[in-house]
Structures are given as C-alpha cells and as structure tokens.
Amino acid sequence: MVDTDLTCPIVRDPEQAGVPTEHPDLAQLEGAHLLANAARPFLDECGFTDEQVLHWSLTYIARHGSGDVESFVAWIHTFDPCAPGD
C-alpha cells in the first residue's frame, strides 16, 4: 500500500534529471523490479511511463540496495528542480 500523503515528482527520465541509469547487481535485480511494480500504480497516476519507473527503480536499488515505495518516491523528488525563489 502506498502512503496517501505522497506527492507526484516531476515526470522525466533519470537522465533528464542528471542521474545516469545504473544497474544493480544481479542479486538485486529482482528487488528493483519488485519496487517498480509496487510503485507503478502511484507513479502511473503521476504520468510516468513503465520504462521511466523501471529506470528510476534500477538506479535507486543500485545506489541504495533496497527500499520501500515511500523512500523511493522521496528519492526521486530529490532530483526535482527547486521551485522559483528557493
């Protein structure tokens, strides 16, 4: 279940956010796909494509090893551009 307080990150590929897609170790690959599947309903509602969700999850798991949907979405938010005036 996804936290209902989550807000949508800006929709784009990791590369567009300056984050090159990384690939996790083979042992972590299933975790990346499971995370993508868990986050997909929420991120789909935000406008993300399946490919974008997978690219973000591969990179997240490669960098962090594991995580839940809330921490994954929060991490994507860290690459959102700052609002004007910030």
DRENKEMAR-545991 format. One record per atom (N, C-alpha, C, O): atom name; chain; residue number from 1; x, y, z. Coordinates in steps of 0.05 Angstrom, whole numbers. Example, Ala and Ser with C-alpha at 12.3 -4.5 7.8 and 13.67 -1.06 7.14 Angstrom:
{'N', 'A', 1, {264, -114, 156}}
{'CA', 'A', 1, {246, -90, 156}}
{'C', 'A', 1, {264, -66, 156}}
{'O', 'A', 1, {285, -66, 169}}
{'N', 'A', 2, {257, -45, 142}}
{'CA', 'A', 2, {273, -21, 143}}
{'C', 'A', 2, {258, 1, 157}}
{'O', 'A', 2, {268, 23, 161}}
//
This chain:
{'N', 'A', 1, {17, -24, 0}}
{'CA', 'A', 1, {0, 0, 0}}
{'C', 'A', 1, {18, 25, 0}}
{'O', 'A', 1, {38, 26, 14}}
{'N', 'A', 2, {10, 45, -15}}
{'CA', 'A', 2, {25, 69, -18}}
{'C', 'A', 2, {14, 91, 0}}
{'O', 'A', 2, {-10, 94, 3}}
{'N', 'A', 3, {32, 105, 13}}
{'CA', 'A', 3, {25, 128, 30}}
{'C', 'A', 3, {9, 148, 15}}
{'O', 'A', 3, {17, 157, -7}}
{'N', 'A', 4, {-15, 155, 25}}
{'CA', 'A', 4, {-32, 174, 10}}
{'C', 'A', 4, {-22, 203, 13}}
{'O', 'A', 4, {-34, 220, -1}}
{'N', 'A', 5, {-2, 208, 29}}
{'CA', 'A', 5, {9, 235, 31}}
{'C', 'A', 5, {31, 240, 11}}
{'O', 'A', 5, {41, 263, 9}}
{'N', 'A', 6, {38, 221, -6}}
{'CA', 'A', 6, {58, 225, -26}}
{'C', 'A', 6, {49, 244, -47}}
{'O', 'A', 6, {25, 245, -54}}
{'N', 'A', 7, {68, 260, -57}}
{'CA', 'A', 7, {62, 278, -79}}
{'C', 'A', 7, {77, 269, -103}}
{'O', 'A', 7, {98, 256, -101}}
{'N', 'A', 8, {67, 276, -126}}
{'CA', 'A', 8, {80, 267, -151}}
{'C', 'A', 8, {106, 282, -156}}
{'O', 'A', 8, {107, 307, -155}}
{'N', 'A', 9, {127, 267, -162}}
{'CA', 'A', 9, {151, 281, -171}}
{'C', 'A', 9, {148, 290, -200}}
{'O', 'A', 9, {129, 282, -214}}
{'N', 'A', 10, {166, 307, -209}}
{'CA', 'A', 10, {165, 316, -237}}
{'C', 'A', 10, {171, 293, -255}}
{'O', 'A', 10, {190, 278, -251}}
{'N', 'A', 11, {154, 289, -275}}
{'CA', 'A', 11, {157, 266, -293}}
{'C', 'A', 11, {180, 270, -313}}
{'O', 'A', 11, {179, 289, -329}}
{'N', 'A', 12, {200, 253, -311}}
{'CA', 'A', 12, {221, 253, -331}}
{'C', 'A', 12, {238, 229, -326}}
{'O', 'A', 12, {236, 215, -306}}
{'N', 'A', 13, {255, 223, -346}}
{'CA', 'A', 13, {274, 201, -344}}
{'C', 'A', 13, {296, 209, -325}}
{'O', 'A', 13, {302, 233, -321}}
{'N', 'A', 14, {309, 189, -312}}
{'CA', 'A', 14, {332, 196, -294}}
{'C', 'A', 14, {353, 213, -309}}
{'O', 'A', 14, {364, 232, -297}}
{'N', 'A', 15, {359, 206, -334}}
{'CA', 'A', 15, {380, 221, -349}}
{'C', 'A', 15, {372, 250, -352}}
{'O', 'A', 15, {390, 267, -351}}
{'N', 'A', 16, {346, 256, -356}}
{'CA', 'A', 16, {337, 284, -358}}
{'C', 'A', 16, {341, 299, -332}}
{'O', 'A', 16, {344, 323, -332}}
{'N', 'A', 17, {342, 284, -310}}
{'CA', 'A', 17, {346, 296, -283}}
{'C', 'A', 17, {376, 297, -276}}
{'O', 'A', 17, {383, 305, -254}}
{'N', 'A', 18, {393, 289, -295}}
{'CA', 'A', 18, {422, 288, -289}}
{'C', 'A', 18, {431, 263, -274}}
{'O', 'A', 18, {452, 263, -262}}
{'N', 'A', 19, {414, 242, -275}}
{'CA', 'A', 19, {420, 218, -260}}
{'C', 'A', 19, {423, 195, -280}}
{'O', 'A', 19, {403, 185, -291}}
{'N', 'A', 20, {448, 187, -286}}
{'CA', 'A', 20, {451, 165, -305}}
{'C', 'A', 20, {439, 139, -294}}
{'O', 'A', 20, {442, 133, -271}}
{'N', 'A', 21, {425, 125, -312}}
{'CA', 'A', 21, {414, 99, -303}}
{'C', 'A', 21, {436, 80, -295}}
{'O', 'A', 21, {455, 76, -310}}
{'N', 'A', 22, {433, 69, -271}}
{'CA', 'A', 22, {453, 49, -262}}
{'C', 'A', 22, {438, 23, -260}}
{'O', 'A', 22, {414, 22, -258}}
{'N', 'A', 23, {453, 1, -261}}
{'CA', 'A', 23, {442, -25, -259}}
{'C', 'A', 23, {452, -39, -234}}
{'O', 'A', 23, {476, -40, -228}}
{'N', 'A', 24, {433, -50, -218}}
{'CA', 'A', 24, {441, -63, -193}}
{'C', 'A', 24, {455, -90, -199}}
{'O', 'A', 24, {454, -100, -222}}
{'N', 'A', 25, {467, -101, -179}}
{'CA', 'A', 25, {479, -128, -181}}
{'C', 'A', 25, {457, -147, -188}}
{'O', 'A', 25, {433, -142, -183}}
{'N', 'A', 26, {464, -169, -200}}
{'CA', 'A', 26, {445, -189, -208}}
{'C', 'A', 26, {427, -198, -185}}
{'O', 'A', 26, {403, -202, -189}}
{'N', 'A', 27, {439, -200, -161}}
{'CA', 'A', 27, {423, -208, -138}}
{'C', 'A', 27, {402, -188, -130}}
{'O', 'A', 27, {383, -195, -117}}
{'N', 'A', 28, {406, -163, -138}}
{'CA', 'A', 28, {387, -141, -131}}
{'C', 'A', 28, {367, -135, -153}}
{'O', 'A', 28, {349, -119, -149}}
{'N', 'A', 29, {371, -148, -176}}
{'CA', 'A', 29, {354, -141, -199}}
{'C', 'A', 29, {325, -147, -194}}
{'O', 'A', 29, {307, -131, -201}}
{'N', 'A', 30, {319, -169, -181}}
{'CA', 'A', 30, {291, -176, -174}}
{'C', 'A', 30, {279, -155, -156}}
{'O', 'A', 30, {256, -147, -159}}
{'N', 'A', 31, {295, -145, -137}}
{'CA', 'A', 31, {285, -124, -119}}
{'C', 'A', 31, {278, -99, -133}}
{'O', 'A', 31, {258, -85, -127}}
{'N', 'A', 32, {293, -92, -154}}
{'CA', 'A', 32, {288, -68, -170}}
{'C', 'A', 32, {261, -71, -185}}
{'O', 'A', 32, {245, -52, -186}}
{'N', 'A', 33, {257, -95, -195}}
{'CA', 'A', 33, {231, -100, -209}}
{'C', 'A', 33, {208, -100, -190}}
{'O', 'A', 33, {186, -90, -197}}
{'N', 'A', 34, {212, -112, -167}}
{'CA', 'A', 34, {190, -112, -147}}
{'C', 'A', 34, {183, -84, -138}}
{'O', 'A', 34, {160, -77, -134}}
{'N', 'A', 35, {204, -67, -133}}
{'CA', 'A', 35, {199, -39, -126}}
{'C', 'A', 35, {185, -24, -148}}
{'O', 'A', 35, {166, -9, -143}}
{'N', 'A', 36, {193, -29, -173}}
{'CA', 'A', 36, {180, -16, -195}}
{'C', 'A', 36, {150, -24, -197}}
{'O', 'A', 36, {133, -7, -201}}
{'N', 'A', 37, {145, -50, -193}}
{'CA', 'A', 37, {117, -59, -193}}
{'C', 'A', 37, {101, -48, -171}}
{'O', 'A', 37, {77, -41, -174}}
{'N', 'A', 38, {113, -45, -147}}
{'CA', 'A', 38, {98, -33, -124}}
{'C', 'A', 38, {93, -4, -128}}
{'O', 'A', 38, {71, 6, -120}}
{'N', 'A', 39, {112, 11, -140}}
{'CA', 'A', 39, {109, 40, -144}}
{'C', 'A', 39, {94, 47, -169}}
{'O', 'A', 39, {84, 70, -171}}
{'N', 'A', 40, {92, 29, -187}}
{'CA', 'A', 40, {80, 35, -214}}
{'C', 'A', 40, {51, 47, -212}}
{'O', 'A', 40, {46, 66, -226}}
{'N', 'A', 41, {33, 36, -196}}
{'CA', 'A', 41, {6, 48, -195}}
{'C', 'A', 41, {6, 77, -188}}
{'O', 'A', 41, {-8, 93, -200}}
{'N', 'A', 42, {22, 85, -168}}
{'CA', 'A', 42, {24, 113, -159}}
{'C', 'A', 42, {37, 129, -181}}
{'O', 'A', 42, {27, 150, -189}}
{'N', 'A', 43, {61, 121, -190}}
{'CA', 'A', 43, {75, 136, -210}}
{'C', 'A', 43, {61, 138, -237}}
{'O', 'A', 43, {64, 157, -251}}
{'N', 'A', 44, {46, 117, -244}}
{'CA', 'A', 44, {30, 117, -268}}
{'C', 'A', 44, {9, 140, -266}}
{'O', 'A', 44, {4, 154, -286}}
{'N', 'A', 45, {-3, 143, -243}}
{'CA', 'A', 45, {-22, 164, -239}}
{'C', 'A', 45, {-9, 192, -241}}
{'O', 'A', 45, {-22, 212, -247}}
{'N', 'A', 46, {17, 193, -235}}
{'CA', 'A', 46, {32, 218, -237}}
{'C', 'A', 46, {40, 224, -266}}
{'O', 'A', 46, {48, 246, -273}}
{'N', 'A', 47, {38, 204, -284}}
{'CA', 'A', 47, {45, 207, -312}}
{'C', 'A', 47, {70, 194, -321}}
{'O', 'A', 47, {78, 197, -344}}
{'N', 'A', 48, {83, 178, -303}}
{'CA', 'A', 48, {107, 164, -311}}
{'C', 'A', 48, {100, 140, -329}}
{'O', 'A', 48, {80, 127, -326}}
{'N', 'A', 49, {118, 134, -348}}
{'CA', 'A', 49, {115, 111, -364}}
{'C', 'A', 49, {127, 87, -349}}
{'O', 'A', 49, {142, 90, -330}}
{'N', 'A', 50, {120, 63, -358}}
{'CA', 'A', 50, {132, 39, -346}}
{'C', 'A', 50, {162, 39, -348}}
{'O', 'A', 50, {176, 31, -329}}
{'N', 'A', 51, {173, 48, -371}}
{'CA', 'A', 51, {202, 49, -375}}
{'C', 'A', 51, {215, 68, -356}}
{'O', 'A', 51, {236, 63, -345}}
{'N', 'A', 52, {203, 92, -351}}
{'CA', 'A', 52, {214, 111, -332}}
{'C', 'A', 52, {214, 100, -304}}
{'O', 'A', 52, {234, 103, -290}}
{'N', 'A', 53, {192, 87, -296}}
{'CA', 'A', 53, {191, 75, -269}}
{'C', 'A', 53, {213, 54, -266}}
{'O', 'A', 53, {227, 54, -245}}
{'N', 'A', 54, {217, 37, -286}}
{'CA', 'A', 54, {238, 17, -284}}
{'C', 'A', 54, {266, 29, -283}}
{'O', 'A', 54, {282, 21, -267}}
{'N', 'A', 55, {271, 49, -300}}
{'CA', 'A', 55, {298, 62, -299}}
{'C', 'A', 55, {303, 75, -272}}
{'O', 'A', 55, {325, 72, -262}}
{'N', 'A', 56, {284, 88, -261}}
{'CA', 'A', 56, {288, 100, -234}}
{'C', 'A', 56, {292, 79, -213}}
{'O', 'A', 56, {310, 82, -197}}
{'N', 'A', 57, {277, 57, -214}}
{'CA', 'A', 57, {279, 36, -194}}
{'C', 'A', 57, {306, 21, -196}}
{'O', 'A', 57, {318, 14, -176}}
{'N', 'A', 58, {315, 16, -221}}
{'CA', 'A', 58, {342, 4, -224}}
{'C', 'A', 58, {363, 21, -211}}
{'O', 'A', 58, {381, 10, -197}}
{'N', 'A', 59, {363, 46, -217}}
{'CA', 'A', 59, {383, 64, -206}}
{'C', 'A', 59, {381, 66, -175}}
{'O', 'A', 59, {401, 66, -161}}
{'N', 'A', 60, {356, 68, -165}}
{'CA', 'A', 60, {352, 70, -136}}
{'C', 'A', 60, {363, 45, -122}}
{'O', 'A', 60, {378, 48, -102}}
{'N', 'A', 61, {357, 22, -132}}
{'CA', 'A', 61, {366, -3, -119}}
{'C', 'A', 61, {397, -5, -123}}
{'O', 'A', 61, {410, -15, -104}}
{'N', 'A', 62, {408, 3, -146}}
{'CA', 'A', 62, {437, 2, -149}}
{'C', 'A', 62, {451, 19, -129}}
{'O', 'A', 62, {473, 13, -119}}
{'N', 'A', 63, {439, 42, -122}}
{'CA', 'A', 63, {451, 61, -103}}
{'C', 'A', 63, {445, 55, -74}}
{'O', 'A', 63, {462, 59, -57}}
{'N', 'A', 64, {421, 45, -68}}
{'CA', 'A', 64, {412, 42, -41}}
{'C', 'A', 64, {408, 13, -31}}
{'O', 'A', 64, {407, 8, -7}}
{'N', 'A', 65, {407, -6, -50}}
{'CA', 'A', 65, {405, -34, -43}}
{'C', 'A', 65, {377, -44, -38}}
{'O', 'A', 65, {371, -66, -46}}
{'N', 'A', 66, {360, -27, -25}}
{'CA', 'A', 66, {333, -35, -20}}
{'C', 'A', 66, {317, -10, -12}}
{'O', 'A', 66, {329, 11, -7}}
{'N', 'A', 67, {291, -13, -9}}
{'CA', 'A', 67, {275, 9, 0}}
{'C', 'A', 67, {246, 4, -6}}
{'O', 'A', 67, {238, -15, -20}}
{'N', 'A', 68, {229, 21, 5}}
{'CA', 'A', 68, {200, 19, 1}}
{'C', 'A', 68, {191, 41, -19}}
{'O', 'A', 68, {207, 58, -27}}
{'N', 'A', 69, {166, 40, -26}}
{'CA', 'A', 69, {155, 59, -46}}
{'C', 'A', 69, {158, 87, -36}}
{'O', 'A', 69, {166, 105, -51}}
{'N', 'A', 70, {153, 92, -10}}
{'CA', 'A', 70, {154, 119, 0}}
{'C', 'A', 70, {182, 131, -2}}
{'O', 'A', 70, {186, 154, -10}}
{'N', 'A', 71, {202, 115, 6}}
{'CA', 'A', 71, {230, 125, 5}}
{'C', 'A', 71, {239, 127, -24}}
{'O', 'A', 71, {255, 145, -30}}
{'N', 'A', 72, {230, 110, -42}}
{'CA', 'A', 72, {236, 111, -70}}
{'C', 'A', 72, {225, 137, -82}}
{'O', 'A', 72, {240, 151, -96}}
{'N', 'A', 73, {200, 143, -77}}
{'CA', 'A', 73, {188, 168, -88}}
{'C', 'A', 73, {201, 192, -76}}
{'O', 'A', 73, {206, 212, -90}}
{'N', 'A', 74, {207, 192, -50}}
{'CA', 'A', 74, {221, 214, -38}}
{'C', 'A', 74, {248, 218, -51}}
{'O', 'A', 74, {256, 241, -54}}
{'N', 'A', 75, {262, 197, -57}}
{'CA', 'A', 75, {288, 199, -70}}
{'C', 'A', 75, {285, 212, -98}}
{'O', 'A', 75, {301, 229, -106}}
{'N', 'A', 76, {265, 203, -113}}
{'CA', 'A', 76, {260, 216, -140}}
{'C', 'A', 76, {256, 246, -136}}
{'O', 'A', 76, {266, 262, -152}}
{'N', 'A', 77, {241, 254, -116}}
{'CA', 'A', 77, {236, 282, -110}}
{'C', 'A', 77, {262, 298, -106}}
{'O', 'A', 77, {263, 321, -112}}
{'N', 'A', 78, {283, 285, -96}}
{'CA', 'A', 78, {308, 300, -91}}
{'C', 'A', 78, {320, 310, -117}}
{'O', 'A', 78, {338, 327, -117}}
{'N', 'A', 79, {311, 300, -140}}
{'CA', 'A', 79, {321, 309, -166}}
{'C', 'A', 79, {302, 328, -179}}
{'O', 'A', 79, {308, 337, -202}}
{'N', 'A', 80, {280, 335, -167}}
{'CA', 'A', 80, {262, 356, -177}}
{'C', 'A', 80, {277, 382, -176}}
{'O', 'A', 80, {291, 388, -157}}
{'N', 'A', 81, {274, 399, -197}}
{'CA', 'A', 81, {286, 425, -195}}
{'C', 'A', 81, {273, 442, -172}}
{'O', 'A', 81, {250, 438, -165}}
{'N', 'A', 82, {288, 459, -161}}
{'CA', 'A', 82, {278, 477, -140}}
{'C', 'A', 82, {257, 495, -150}}
{'O', 'A', 82, {257, 504, -174}}
{'N', 'A', 83, {238, 501, -134}}
{'CA', 'A', 83, {217, 520, -141}}
{'C', 'A', 83, {228, 548, -144}}
{'O', 'A', 83, {248, 554, -131}}
{'N', 'A', 84, {217, 564, -161}}
{'CA', 'A', 84, {227, 592, -164}}
{'C', 'A', 84, {228, 606, -137}}
{'O', 'A', 84, {210, 605, -121}}
{'N', 'A', 85, {250, 620, -132}}
{'CA', 'A', 85, {253, 635, -108}}
{'C', 'A', 85, {266, 619, -85}}
{'O', 'A', 85, {273, 630, -64}}
{'N', 'A', 86, {271, 592, -89}}
{'CA', 'A', 86, {284, 576, -69}}
{'C', 'A', 86, {314, 580, -69}}
{'O', 'A', 86, {328, 568, -53}}
//
